[in-house]
C-alpha cells in the first residue's frame, strides 16, 4: 500500500510540474538549411540533375534497346519537380 501511495504522489508531481509539449513547432535553426535545400532542388541544380537523369537514362536505354531506363529518368525528373511541393504541403497542413 505504501509503495502505491508513493508512486501516486510521484506521478501527480510529475504531471503538475511538466510543461506543455510543443512537438509540432520547429526550430528556427533549421530554417536556413531548409531554404537552401529547397532552393537547390527547385532551382537550376534540381533542373540540371533532372535533365542529367533523363539523358543518362536515355543513353542506357539506347545501349540496351529498351525504353525503361529513359522512363526511369522521366519519373526521376517528375519527382524532382513535384515532391518538394508535396512534402511542403504535408508538413504545413493544418488539421
DATAUR-V341020 format. One record per helix or strand of 3 or more residues. SS is the DSSP state (H for helix, E for strand). FROM is the first residue (numbers start at 1). TO is the last residue. If there is no record, write none. Layout:
SS/FROM/TO ; SS/FROM/TO
This chain:
H/2/17 ; H/28/42 ; H/44/64 ; H/68/91
